[in-house]
Amino acid sequence: MPMRAIRQFSLGDMRISVIDDGSFSMGVGMFGANVGKAMVGDLLESYGLGRDKAEMPLQVMLVETEGVRVLIDTGMGDTTFHGNSADNGRLVKSLEVLGLTPSDIDIVLLTHGHPDHVGGLTVEGERVFPASTHFLPDVEFKFWTQSPDRAPGGLKQMIEECRRHLLPISHGLRSYSDGDEIAPGVKTVAAPGHTHGHYAVMLESKGERMLHLVDTAVHYLAGLEHPEWTVGADIDKPTAVATRKRLLGQAVDEQLLVAGYHFPFPGVGRIMRLGEGYRYVPVPLV
């Protein structure tokens, strides 16, 4: 599969590469489970977007900091969601364009266990990043590798897919907690709700900071303009809403650069207040 797009920029002394791993689509009702498809559709249509389906890009981030290469999530790999074509799995080809092989990655930081974040970990049961130390919170590993027969309602197939990619990396897998520094300037930020152990990531170098929201706000319009709208895929919806409001407010108050895993490529910008909600504003990257 061909490489699609890469955007590189600096954050202090860090070199950051945003890799477009592909995309998938889903019904817009997912982004307003407590208000209904029609309201979400009205919002998206007001921006000239389709009111039935939303395109979800996948932005994998490579951070090079003090000689350490950290990959934040791994995209979908060979995973394809129901109703979608296989428009994903571009990570390894993109690394080649950067002059890297999977063995050049020192750390794989997994923010949570969803298949669109861990699908690139393995191919046919073998690790894609054999020399890397893999990080994932214990609560995430245990939940997404539980027996599918014991899975909460509606999650059986997703857990089967997660197990396929997570079990082969279980040996040597390291957990982490809020505020842990995984590599120089790469710190974890607890962001529960989307999943029980979902994390954001704070990147900092030479006084410059960027908050990678990951899936705190899944859709760049609905999740920001209406942070109170619940997301169908969020496991703990009230907690996810509280987390979303907290981190978006922090991004505004501290004037942080932000990144979003599913925001339009390259998914990096600023957050501004918009009434009771927020707006995402892309920024030029150098």
Secondary structure, DSSP 8 states (H G I E B T S, - for coil): ----EEEEEEETTEEEEEEEEEEEEEEGGGGGTTT-HHHHHHHHHHTT--SSEEEEEEEEEEEEETTEEEEE----TT---TT----B--HHHHHHHTT--GGG--EEE-S---HHHHGGGEETTEES-TT-EEE--HHHHHHHTS-GGG--TT-HHHHHHHHHHHGGG-TT-B---TT-EEETTEEEEE-TTSSTT-EEEEEEETTEEEEE-TTSSSSTTHHHH-TTS--TT-SSHHHHHHHHHHHHHHHHHTT-EEE-TTSSTT-EEEEEEETTEEEEEE----
